[in-house]
Amino acid sequence: MTEGPNHRLNPFRTAPNLLTLLRMCLAPFLVAALLDDRFRLSFILFVAAGLTDAMDGLLARVLKQRTALGQYLDPVADKLLLSTLFLVLMHKGLIPTTVTVLVIGRDVAILLVAAILYAVVGKREFGPSFFGKANTAAQVLALALVLLHQLTTATWVVVLRLVSLDATIVLTVLSGLHYAWLVSRSLGASTNGHSPNR
């Protein structure tokens, strides 16, 4: 947590964390709009959620309001929103089942492995990797284009939708394999009595 006057702020009252909480609150409204086939509203809400995601990180740096709560809350809000949307869009037949199963399966596997590592060798934190960040970006783009495709059948939307879904599949697999490699490296280092260089 950043030193100075801001470190005494109630973490629930900092601007970045309020934006993160707002993003979490948008999720049920977005799901309701999708289930009612209100795709224009769904797209607007998704863009709004994306803006809060961009703004909370920016404000945390500018206002020096980074908190431990925010570091955990932000990825939770992202996963909650993205995973829920993949499930709902799969339910409506707008996203292939394979994509959703891979995305959800990877996230569940990472959570299970993290829990096991915590129980067996103590807390192990892995910072976001290039593959993880690229995977999240591909997921966001794919969801945005799937929603946009319900509003327009412009050629560029159709093509980018397919490309982003394929990219999501590839990056989900790559990021999962990379995480598995980090875990095995960490366990190997623990066995040898030192921490892995990252």
C-alpha positions as CSV (number, residue, x, y, z in Angstrom):
1,M,0.0,0.0,0.0
2,T,1.3,3.5,-0.8
3,E,2.8,5.4,2.1
4,G,1.5,8.9,2.9
5,P,-1.9,10.3,3.8
6,N,-3.7,8.2,1.3
7,H,-2.7,4.9,3.0
8,R,-5.1,5.7,5.8
9,L,-8.1,6.1,3.6
10,N,-11.0,3.6,3.9
11,P,-10.2,1.4,0.8
12,F,-14.0,1.2,0.1
13,R,-14.0,5.0,-0.4
14,T,-11.1,5.5,-2.8
15,A,-12.1,6.5,-6.3
16,P,-10.4,3.5,-8.0
17,N,-12.1,0.9,-5.7
18,L,-15.5,2.7,-6.1
19,L,-15.2,2.3,-9.9
20,T,-14.3,-1.4,-9.5
21,L,-17.4,-1.9,-7.3
22,L,-19.4,-0.1,-9.9
23,R,-18.2,-2.5,-12.5
24,M,-19.3,-5.4,-10.4
25,C,-22.7,-3.8,-9.9
26,L,-23.1,-3.4,-13.7
27,A,-22.8,-7.2,-14.2
28,P,-26.4,-8.2,-13.3
29,F,-27.9,-5.3,-15.3
30,L,-25.8,-6.4,-18.3
31,V,-26.9,-10.0,-17.9
32,A,-30.6,-8.9,-17.6
33,A,-30.3,-6.8,-20.8
34,L,-28.7,-9.8,-22.7
35,L,-31.4,-12.2,-21.6
36,D,-34.1,-9.7,-22.8
37,D,-32.3,-9.4,-26.1
38,R,-31.6,-5.7,-25.6
39,F,-28.3,-5.8,-27.4
40,R,-27.8,-2.1,-27.8
41,L,-28.2,-1.5,-24.1
42,S,-25.9,-4.5,-23.5
43,F,-23.2,-3.1,-25.7
44,I,-23.4,0.3,-24.0
45,L,-23.2,-1.3,-20.5
46,F,-20.2,-3.4,-21.6
47,V,-18.4,-0.3,-22.9
48,A,-19.2,1.5,-19.7
49,A,-17.8,-1.5,-17.7
50,G,-14.7,-1.4,-19.9
51,L,-14.2,2.3,-19.2
52,T,-14.4,1.8,-15.4
53,D,-11.7,-0.9,-15.8
54,A,-9.4,1.5,-17.6
55,M,-10.2,4.4,-15.3
56,D,-9.7,2.6,-12.0
57,G,-6.1,1.7,-12.8
58,L,-5.3,5.2,-14.1
59,L,-6.8,6.9,-11.0
60,A,-5.0,4.5,-8.7
61,R,-1.7,5.7,-10.2
62,V,-2.5,9.4,-10.5
63,L,-4.2,9.8,-7.1
64,K,-1.7,7.3,-5.4
65,Q,-4.7,5.4,-4.0
66,R,-3.5,1.9,-4.6
67,T,-4.8,-0.4,-1.9
68,A,-4.4,-4.1,-1.1
69,L,-8.2,-4.4,-1.5
70,G,-8.0,-2.9,-5.0
71,Q,-5.3,-5.3,-6.1
72,Y,-7.6,-8.3,-5.3
73,L,-10.9,-6.7,-6.1
74,D,-10.0,-5.6,-9.7
75,P,-9.2,-9.0,-11.1
76,V,-12.2,-10.5,-9.3
77,A,-14.5,-7.9,-10.9
78,D,-12.9,-8.6,-14.3
79,K,-13.4,-12.4,-14.0
80,L,-16.9,-12.0,-12.6
81,L,-18.0,-9.8,-15.6
82,L,-16.2,-11.7,-18.3
83,S,-17.0,-15.3,-17.1
84,T,-20.7,-14.3,-16.6
85,L,-20.9,-12.9,-20.1
86,F,-19.3,-15.9,-21.8
87,L,-21.8,-18.2,-20.0
88,V,-24.8,-16.0,-20.9
89,L,-23.7,-15.6,-24.5
90,M,-23.1,-19.3,-24.8
91,H,-26.5,-19.9,-23.4
92,K,-28.0,-17.7,-26.1
93,G,-26.0,-19.5,-28.8
94,L,-23.9,-16.4,-29.7
95,I,-20.5,-17.8,-28.6
96,P,-19.3,-21.3,-29.3
97,T,-19.4,-23.7,-26.4
98,T,-15.7,-24.6,-26.9
99,V,-14.6,-21.0,-26.3
100,T,-16.6,-20.7,-23.1
101,V,-15.5,-24.1,-21.7
102,L,-11.9,-23.2,-22.3
103,V,-12.2,-19.8,-20.7
104,I,-14.1,-21.0,-17.6
105,G,-12.0,-24.2,-17.3
106,R,-8.7,-22.3,-17.3
107,D,-9.9,-19.9,-14.7
108,V,-11.3,-22.6,-12.5
109,A,-8.1,-24.6,-12.9
110,I,-6.0,-21.6,-11.9
111,L,-8.1,-21.0,-8.8
112,L,-7.8,-24.7,-7.7
113,V,-4.1,-24.8,-8.3
114,A,-3.6,-21.5,-6.4
115,A,-5.7,-22.9,-3.5
116,I,-3.6,-26.1,-3.4
117,L,-0.3,-24.1,-3.5
118,Y,-1.5,-22.0,-0.7
119,A,-2.4,-25.0,1.4
120,V,0.8,-27.0,0.6
121,V,3.7,-24.5,0.3
122,G,2.2,-21.2,1.5
123,K,1.1,-18.2,-0.5
124,R,2.4,-18.0,-4.0
125,E,1.6,-14.9,-6.0
126,F,2.2,-14.8,-9.8
127,G,2.1,-11.3,-11.3
128,P,0.1,-11.0,-14.6
129,S,2.1,-12.4,-17.5
130,F,2.1,-11.2,-21.1
131,F,0.0,-14.2,-22.1
132,G,-2.5,-13.5,-19.3
133,K,-2.8,-9.9,-20.3
134,A,-3.1,-10.7,-23.9
135,N,-5.7,-13.4,-23.1
136,T,-7.9,-10.9,-21.2
137,A,-7.6,-8.3,-24.0
138,A,-8.7,-10.9,-26.5
139,Q,-11.7,-11.9,-24.3
140,V,-12.8,-8.3,-23.9
141,L,-12.5,-7.7,-27.7
142,A,-14.3,-10.9,-28.5
143,L,-17.2,-10.1,-26.2
144,A,-17.4,-6.5,-27.5
145,L,-17.5,-7.8,-31.2
146,V,-20.1,-10.5,-30.4
147,L,-22.3,-7.9,-28.9
148,L,-21.6,-5.4,-31.8
149,H,-22.4,-8.1,-34.3
150,Q,-26.0,-8.2,-33.0
151,L,-26.3,-4.5,-34.0
152,T,-24.5,-4.6,-37.3
153,T,-23.4,-7.2,-39.9
154,A,-20.6,-5.0,-41.3
155,T,-17.9,-7.1,-42.9
156,W,-15.2,-5.8,-40.6
157,V,-17.2,-6.7,-37.5
158,V,-17.9,-10.2,-38.8
159,V,-14.2,-10.8,-39.6
160,L,-12.8,-9.3,-36.4
161,R,-15.4,-11.3,-34.4
162,L,-14.1,-14.6,-35.8
163,V,-10.5,-13.5,-35.4
164,S,-10.9,-12.4,-31.8
165,L,-12.7,-15.7,-30.9
166,D,-9.9,-17.7,-32.4
167,A,-7.3,-15.5,-30.6
168,T,-9.2,-16.1,-27.4
169,I,-8.9,-19.9,-27.8
170,V,-5.2,-19.8,-28.6
171,L,-4.3,-17.3,-25.8
172,T,-6.4,-19.2,-23.3
173,V,-4.4,-22.4,-24.0
174,L,-1.0,-20.6,-24.1
175,S,-1.7,-18.6,-20.9
176,G,-2.8,-21.8,-19.1
177,L,0.3,-23.6,-20.2
178,H,2.4,-20.6,-19.1
179,Y,0.8,-20.6,-15.7
180,A,1.4,-24.3,-15.3
181,W,5.1,-23.7,-16.2
182,L,5.3,-21.0,-13.5
183,V,3.7,-23.3,-11.0
184,S,6.1,-26.2,-11.7
185,R,9.1,-23.8,-11.6
186,S,7.9,-22.4,-8.3
187,L,7.4,-25.9,-6.8
188,G,10.9,-26.9,-8.1
189,A,12.4,-23.8,-6.5
190,S,10.6,-24.5,-3.2
191,T,12.0,-28.1,-3.2
192,N,15.5,-26.7,-3.7
193,G,14.9,-24.2,-0.9
194,H,14.9,-20.9,-2.8
195,S,12.5,-18.7,-4.7
196,P,12.3,-18.7,-8.5
197,N,13.4,-15.6,-10.4
198,R,10.5,-14.0,-12.2
